[in-house]
Amino acid sequence: MKKSLYAGLVLGMTSGVALAQSSVTLYGIVDEGLNFNNNAGGNRQYYLASGVLQGSRFGLRAVEDLGGGLSAIATIENGFDVNTGKLGQGGLMFGRQAYVGLSSHYGTVTMGRQYDSVVDYVGPLGAGEQWGGTYVAHPSDIDNLNNTARTNNAIKYTSVDFAGLKFGGVYALGGTAGNVTHNQIWSLGAGYVNGPLQLGVGYLNVRNPNTSFYGAGGTVAATVDGVPGSNFGSSPIISAYSSAHTQQVIAAGVAYGLGAATLGAVYTNAKFMALGDRSSGPVPAGGISGTATFNTGELSFKYQITPALLAAASYVYTHNSGAAGMESATYNQGAIGMDYFLSKRTDLYATATFQKASGTDSTGKSAVASINGVTPSSTDRQVMVRLAIRHKF
């Protein structure tokens, strides 16, 4: 009798395990190429660079079927530099993504380090995300369409697909005791696909962006003379705006396919607001205040010459109105690219980007060309060329 009972219990337990379907997938990308910068601070520069069209990475994706249409999901994704082996995203082990959550017929809720809604719904419509990578992205990636910054401590909702319409939102807790809004990030977005037409809109609001968004892991850069340092990087386009209390981005994009051709357009409005907040970042000598506003328009074109060969081009116009009492700056940028697929997982690609700057940049000096992700030029012009290989697994 007891043996029969034990056998029944074991059978019931193993049956339950068999019904619960689960999987763990290892995936990754290795992107490596040769770069040429015609003016890196006044000098020509040739070098190898990793993760430009897509960041070099490896990750684990887990899914467990819990029954009744409910699934548990988790993703951890590491970024790395092929040339040195060092970690990406400021040295974080899983700096690209790290989250866990539940998915059902009502949508997906996840928690962890994740992408914002501008990246999710408008980013895929930009030339940088489609075929150009970092060097074709908008100057200094001021609108984060190229996913330069991730969102920590984030709760994210993504809807199911409603006849081509998807929407979602992200809320990130700042984690500061006694101040709920300090380091807070939130965003909303939606996308629609109907045949050859694609649409996307997004909104992003970041408090204390120097620490919450641009700092690796939400940390403050080294303190100098009692003033928090800047995580904004070396680009003079935005480097003096690290004391912004709030960064706001409004973005919209459209793409339309005409046979083998696709036409695209993106508009973004990015603001660094309430400049001069020392709790966010350093304030330049002489002070800074008000709001710096960047309006950016992008037109793009790509053509699938053959199933294996893609040709593309883009033009980007960015105008910075400048902070209070400062002059404006303008950046005109053109790019071309080609991508040839040797197989479904391996391709060779080439891009060339040209930028022309004018006016006065964030530092109060004559604007110099500063293509995203490279050493700024010493003049108002800069050219960046890349020849590379990408492999996906």
Protein Blocks (a to p, Z undefined) as FASTA:
>chain_A
ZZmmmmmmmmmmmmmmmmmgcdddddddddddddddfbgghiacddddehklpccddddd
ddddebjhiacdddddddddfknopaeehopablmbccdddddfkbccdedddddfklmm
mmmmpmklmmnommlmcehilnomnomaccehiacdddddeehiacddddddehighiak
gopacdddddddehjbccdddddddehkllmmmpghhiacddeehiacdfkbjafklmmm
mmpfbdcdddddddddehjbccdddddddddehihiaklmccdehiaedjdddddddddd
dddfblmbccdddddddddebiehiacdddddddddddddfbfkbccdddddddddehjd
fkopacddddehiacdfbfbdcdddddddddZZ
